[in-house]
Structure formats: structure tokens, C-alpha cells
């Protein structure tokens, strides 16, 4: 049974990795990305909500008084 020749594997694998790297670089460089958005200072308005001023309690069904 003949021996498997692995002497060229390193060259084949390295050339494949380099070619894939170049291919992905070309693919990525063809895309145009948006520039960074400028930070905008938005005015926050405080809305007066009726439930902010009073305390509300949520009752569980089991904690209700027995009838």
C-alpha cells in the first residue's frame, strides 16, 4: 500500500488561507458603511402621569381577604 504524500499539504493550506483572506478583504472593502452618527442631545420632557404621585399596590389573588 503506497504511503500518503503530505509534503505539499503545508503549501496548499497556506495558499488557501491567503487566498481566502484576500477574497474576504476584497468583499469587505467593496461595502460602503455609514459614517459614525453624531451624538445628538435630545431634550427630555417630564410627563406628568397620574400614577406617579400616588402609591399603588398590586394584590395577589391569594392575598385577598376571605369572604
MILUM-261969 format. One record per atom (N, C-alpha, C): x negated, y, z. Coordinates in steps of 0.02 Angstrom, whole numbers, padded with zeros to 5 digits, always signed. Atoms other than C-alpha are relative to their C-alpha. Layout:
XYZ ...
END
This chain:
-00043-00059+00000 +00000+00000+00000 -00045+00062+00000 +00046-00058+00004 -00079+00167-00050 +00010+00049+00058 +00000-00050-00055 -00121+00300+00077 +00033+00064-00026 -00032-00063+00019 -00018+00460+00076 -00051+00056+00002 +00050-00054+00006 -00124+00605+00017 +00030+00064+00029 -00026-00061-00033 -00096+00752+00136 -00048+00058-00006 +00051-00053+00005 -00243+00858+00081 +00028+00065-00028 -00027-00061+00030 -00136+00982-00016 +00060+00028+00039 -00059-00023-00037 +00003+01000+00113 -00010+00069+00029 +00013-00065-00030 -00077+01147+00200 +00008+00056-00051 -00004-00049+00053 -00093+01243+00038 +00072+00010-00024 -00069-00004+00023 +00085+01203-00015 +00043+00036+00052 -00040-00029-00054 +00159+01250+00154 -00016+00074+00008 +00019-00070-00007 +00060+01412+00167 +00025+00042-00059 -00025-00038+00057 +00105+01466-00009 +00076+00007+00003 -00073-00005-00007 +00288+01428+00027 +00018+00053+00052 -00014-00050-00052 +00285+01532+00187 -00014+00070-00026 +00016-00066+00027 +00201+01677+00099 +00051+00022-00052 -00050-00018+00052 +00321+01672-00047 +00068+00015+00031 -00062-00015-00034 +00471+01665+00070 -00003+00067+00035 +00008-00065-00033 +00404+01811+00169 +00006+00056-00051 -00003-00052+00051 +00381+01913+00010 +00072+00006-00028 -00069-00002+00025 +00555+01865-00051 +00046+00037+00048 -00042-00033-00049 +00637+01919+00110 -00017+00074+00006 +00019-00071-00002 +00538+02081+00112 +00031+00037-00059 -00030-00032+00058 +00599+02120-00062 +00076+00006+00007 -00072-00002-00010 +00778+02077-00017 +00019+00054+00050 -00015-00050-00052 +00774+02185+00139 -00014+00070-00025 +00018-00068+00022 +00689+02332+00055 +00048+00026-00053 -00047-00023+00050 +00823+02338-00079 +00064+00030+00031 -00059-00027-00034 +00957+02380+00050 -00013+00071+00023 +00006-00068-00026 +00989+02560+00096 +00039+00005+00064 -00031-00004-00065 +01026+02586+00278 +00015+00073+00016 -00019-00067-00021 +01112+02736+00354 -00052+00027+00048 +00046-00030-00048 +01006+02857+00449 +00033+00001+00069 -00026+00000-00069 +01025+02870+00638 +00051+00055+00008 -00050-00052-00011 +01182+02962+00686 -00024+00048+00054 +00019-00050-00050 +01155+03122+00782 +00048-00006+00059 -00043+00005-00060 +01219+03121+00959 +00045+00061+00003 -00049-00055-00004 +01375+03224+00974 +00026+00003+00071 -00027-00010-00067 +01431+03298+01138 +00075+00013-00007 -00072-00006+00004 +01616+03267+01146 +00027+00028+00065 -00031-00027-00060 +01722+03367+01265 +00048-00051+00028 -00046+00047-00031 +01808+03254+01387 +00053+00040+00037 -00056-00034-00032 +01978+03315+01439 +00031-00046+00051 -00030+00039-00053 +02052+03257+01601 +00075+00003-00007 -00072+00002+00007 +02230+03200+01577 +00031-00014+00068 -00035+00010-00064 +02347+03212+01723 +00051-00056-00008 -00044+00058+00004 +02428+03044+01743 +00038-00007+00065 -00040+00001-00062 +02569+03018+01868 -00023-00053+00050 +00021+00052-00047 +02493+02860+01941 -00067+00013+00031 +00065-00015-00031 +02329+02942+01985 +00008+00029+00070 -00008-00035-00063 +02400+03041+02130 +00029-00044+00055 -00031+00041-00051 +02493+02903+02219 -00028-00071+00000 +00027+00067-00009 +02441+02735+02286 +00053-00050-00019 -00047+00052+00020 +02523+02585+02206 -00026-00067+00024 +00019+00066-00024 +02524+02409+02272 +00034-00052-00044 -00028+00055+00040 +02548+02253+02168 +00015-00058+00047 -00021+00054-00044 +02645+02120+02260 -00004-00066-00037 +00000+00068+00027 +02613+01938+02229 +00069-00031+00015 -00066+00031-00013 +02770+01831+02214 +00003-00037+00067 -00001+00037-00062 +02718+01728+02365 -00004+00044+00061 +00007-00044-00058 +02688+01879+02475 +00063+00040+00012 -00064-00035-00012 +02866+01944+02458 +00034-00029+00063 -00033+00027-00060 +02972+01930+02616 +00053-00052-00018 -00049+00052+00012 +03082+01779+02630 +00070+00026+00010 -00069-00023-00005 +03269+01803+02606 +00039-00044+00046 
END
